[in-house]
Amino acid sequence: MKQNNINIYLTLDYELFLLKPGNNIDFSLINPTFDLVRILNKYQYKAIFFVDAGYLFALNKYKEKYAKLENDYTKILTQLKYLESQGHEIGLHVHPHWEDCYYNGLEWKVNLKRFKLFDFNKEEAHSIFFKYYNFLQFHFQNKIISYRAGGWCLEPFSMVKDAMKEAGIFIDSTVVPGAFYKSKTHSYDYRKFPQKDYWRFSEDPSMINEDGFFIEIPCSPHKLSQFYYWEKLINKIFHKFQHRPNGEAIKPSFFGMIKKLMFKTADAISIDANKSNYLLDSFKLKEKLGHQYFCIIGHPKCFTSETYKNIDDFIVYTINRGHLFNTFSKSIFK
Ligand SMILES: [Zn+2]
């Protein structure tokens, strides 16, 4: 029996986010990205990098004044241009909280009051999206065709629909089918979204429309058991969390964590830290169920030694089974 070949997308959110004072971009962004790419290069595999364009924009704004930021800016752009020259794909990632952040000469002062585009009015959201898109696109040869909303907060899609169309960005890869979360910063509910590998839509990403302009390529979901979060919590309490990632994400809210400790919750399949331990098993399950597309996420700031080992093992498994790492631009969506 011929098995079906799965298109695998490895998507990385290339972002700084909350940098701890004393930390630096080599440690939390540049080096982990190179470490990953070294592994991909062994197999000639390509990834998709969703670049936090607001961060780049903010660096550009302050770089004349601060030599350190000038240096960060140059390093990041050099790396990204190298990635593009190697056949990796650049996508747009929007974290609009950069609108309210500033650099005080020592560190970024982060304000998360307006964390998602919905925290702005529609005109502001449109202009932020376009400003970031133009700034990012300016530096790259290939047309940017894909978008991922910051913090998974895509809704309501009407906030970005026109801007995406105008920019010619027709792929969204934000949705995690089945996931939902609400906190002071975040808000999304993907419980009623199609449980498909990809679909077309026009106005509302939760509604399939075969003639729609947009394509949703969701982050492949799996259900992590409560035990994963209990283990994480216990390790934290006993300071045994040895593979500490290099960067920081927003901590889940108290109720968010309680929910994860009590119920099986849908989560995006990821190569971040110890989440990467579930990658291969999750893939094997999708393989068994006959899926054709598999979209993995990751954040260089959250890579650990587990990440590199697990992604290498994963690639070897997929090669032996005849599956293929792909980019969005090289894919054909019927
Ligand atoms: Zn992000």
Residues whose N, C-alpha, C, O or C-beta is under 5 A from the ligand:
A	BS01	ZN	D13 E15 G150 G151
